[in-house]
Amino acid sequence: MVNLADWTFDPVTRRVCGRRGERRLSPKAANVLKAFAETPGQVWSRDALLERVWPNVTVGEEVLTHAVAEVRRALDDNARPPTTIETIHKTGYRLVSLVRVVDHNAPATRNEVVDVDCYAAYLEAAALFDRGHRSNTRASAEKFRAILSRNSDYAPAHAGLAKALTFLKTYYEPDGGTLDEPLSHCRTAKRIDPRLADAYAVEGLILAINGKFDSGRWQFARALHLKPHCADIHYLFGRACFAELDIELAAPLLERSAALRQDDYHALMLAGKARQILGHEQMANHNFALTIARTAPFIATDDMRALCADARARFQLGETAPAQAALERAAIDHEPCYHLACTFARAGESRTALDLLEEVVESGWNHARWLARDPDFQPFREHPRFKRIARSIGAA
């Protein structure tokens, strides 16, 4: 991995990324940039570059000119004045940017020592996000911002803030606006640390929510390559698949997330719903049974999301009495919550379910594509009030 001024260049994937986006170079253009990066400041003659990039092949100088122009476009460079590649009159080219090669397998240098105070604060913010709901997600975003106010180069906090803002703007804030701010934090995190897998995963989710599914999947593929056994990456990928309604991929991704994190009940509950949509009742019931087993420690503290998951799973498995008891506890002093609406819907209490659904939609929840498929609301599809709520977010 090579840092070039405001850009990071990965010679393996041929991608450059920076504050203004991410681009992929053609193989020859990438080889030209690699040659420059290996010898910053050295003037390359045209003949030497042609021999380096097109060995044993006879090509015209215009081919090299096009390759250099492609590199300049990717790096938002301009020949007059150059910020990255300088043309040396009647001679060739040279790289004028400062270059730093990043070897993430090498021992940490003094400048790369972990900031333990930021790390501790990051763990607290991440734990708040994992608890779900609007208040916790907002609090996690505030903590991530506090970390960045102290150390603006702490890449994990940029990725964490991007994730918290994405969920806030998508699920909890009316007129949440675009996802430009969280996307910017993702790209800042990648610029600071090009191997931070979490940043690629959050960007993948953002792209999927924005309907750019192919680009989003590339980001997740990169994240999994960097960190293949990360539960959070699998979870976010599963959520992204919900956004594009690829339920067949969402189910195993969420199940893998739960397998990698033994205290995670939420991914299991979502996986159970995905299996229901697919008609895999036995696998759905298995996921719901595991959900119940994992919610117990959280229910003891009256965690509302855990109570909703427990009640939802028990209704599915026919355990009506304990399900009703958990639901009643969840409904006490609740904040607007889509999962609570789903659980009342599964209990068959249509009026309360639709009251809550309307409340969360008015509070900003707008996942239209999922509402159109959520199995919990299947009995109410023809209900006039459900149709009106669904139309208000384009889910009709």
Secondary structure, DSSP 4 states (H G I P E B T S, - for coil): -EEETTEEEETTTTEEEETTEEEE--HHHHHHHHHHHHSTTPPEEHHHHHHHHSTT----HHHHHHHHHHHHHHTT--SSS-SSEEEETTTEEEE-S-EEE--TTSPP-GGG---HHHHHHHHHHHHHHHT-SHHHHHHHHHHHHHHHHH-TT-HHHHHHHHHHHHHIIIII-TT---SHHHHHHHHHHHHH-TT-HHHHHHHHHHHHHTT-HHHHHHHHHHHHHH-TT-HHHHHHHHHHHHHTT-HHHHHHHHHHHHHHSTT--HHHHHHHHHHHHHT-HHHHHHHHHHHHHHHHHHHTTT-HHHHHHHHHHHHHTT-HHHHHHHHHHHTTTPPP-HHHHHHHHHTT-HHHHHHHHHHHHHTT---HHHHTT-GGGGGGTT-HHHHHHHHHTT--
